Amino acid sequence: MPASFTTRARKSAGFTLIEVLVALVIIAFALSAAITSASYYTRNSISLEARTFAHWVGQNAFAEMENTDPWPGTGERSGRAEMAGREWRWEARIQDTPDPSLRRVDIDVFLTGEDQGRITRISGFLGERPTRPSDEDATESGL
């Protein structure tokens, strides 16, 4: 065989070491970006799940205040709740408003046992419910 044929065959037989190293560097960068993206997605979904449950805990606490008799007074309240297998803590501040029949309620929700601070805050207004006639008044009036 001519010498030029064997030289060409050797050159086209495979990749050089430099080409392999460049390919490995490109693959390493791509995998690093994929791992970073996946870990960001995981952290974000865990945070979103915690905020969703905390929001539900706050809404439940607000609904309990809305439906309690008597109408809640101003001041601070706190409580605990279990949701999704976790223990949650909430703190509420009930304040007067310029309208005497409304109260502002701010509820902060925390995950018990973790020092990550407030997870969410629920704010709303409670209106004073009209007083219902007692059972004796209803029977006397024929209702």
N, C-alpha and C positions, 0 to 999 in steps of 0.2 A: 504494500500500500504506500501511496505517496505520503510524505511527511505532513503535508498541509491537511490531509484528510484526518489524520490522527490528532492533530492539534485542535482542529475544529470540533471533533467528537469529544475531546476532553473538556473544552470550554462549555459545550452545551449539555454536558452530562449532569450538572447539578448547580447548586447555589454556592457562592463563595461564603467564607466566614463572615465577612462584612455584611453581606446581604441578609444572612440569617440573624445577625445581631441587630440590624436595623429593624427587621420584622419583629423580633422579640421586644424591642423597645416600644414600637407602635402598639403591639398587643398589650404590653404592660400598662401603657397610658390609657388605653381603651378600657381595660378591666378596672383600673383604679377609678376612672370616671363612673363606671357602672356601679361599683361598690359604694362609692360616695352617694350616688343618686338613690340607691336602694336603702341605705341607712337613713338618709334624709326623709324618704317616704315613710319608713317605719316609725321614726321619731314623730313625724307629723301626724300619722294616723293614731298613735298612742295618745298624743296631746289632744287631738280632736275627740277621741273617745272619752277622755277624762273631762274635758269641758262640756261635752254633751250630758254625761251623767251628773256633773255638778249643777248644770242648768236645771235638770229635772229635779234634783234635790231642792234647789232654791224655789222652784215653782211649787213643789209640794208644800214647803214651809209657808209660802205666801198663801196658798189655798187653805191651809189649816187656820191661819190667822183670819182669813176672810170669812171663814165659816164658824168661828168660835163665838160663843156667847159668854160673857158680854163682849162688846166691841173693844178691841185691844187699846190699852192706854199708851201714852207716849213713853219712851224709854228704850232700854235695850233688852233683848231676849237672845237666847241661844238654845241650841239643841243639837241632837245627833240623829243620824239616819243611816240605814244600811241600804246600799243599792249596788247591784252588780257584784256582790261578794266583797264589797269594800265598805269601810266605815267612813262616813262623812261628818263634818261638823259645820254648822251654820251659825252666823251671828247676824241679828237683825237690829236695825235702828229705826224706831218709829218716831216720827216728828209731826208736830202740828203744821198746818198750812194756813194761809190767810182765810180759807173757807173753813169754818168750824165743823162742817160735816165731812171733811176729808182729812186723811192722814197720809203722809208720805212714808213709804217703807223701803229701806235699802237692805238687801240680804246679801252678805258675803259668804261664799261657800269654800271650804278648805277640805283637803284630803287628810284624814286623821293619821298621825304618825309620820307625815312627811313635812319637811320644812321648805316647801316650795312656794309658800305664800298663797294668797287668794287665787283660786282657779277661775271663779266667775263672780259677777255681781248682778243681782236681780233688783230692779227698781220698779216701783209701782205705787198706786194710790188705792187706799181703802176708803170706801164710802160708808157712812153710818147707815145701818139698816133701820128702817122704820120699826118701831116697837109693835109687836104683835099683841093682840088682845089675849089676855090669859084665858085658860080653859073655863074658869068660872064666869067670866064676862060673856064668853061665847054661848054657854048653856043658858044664861039668863036672857040673852037677847034672842034665843031660839035658833042659833046657827049650828 
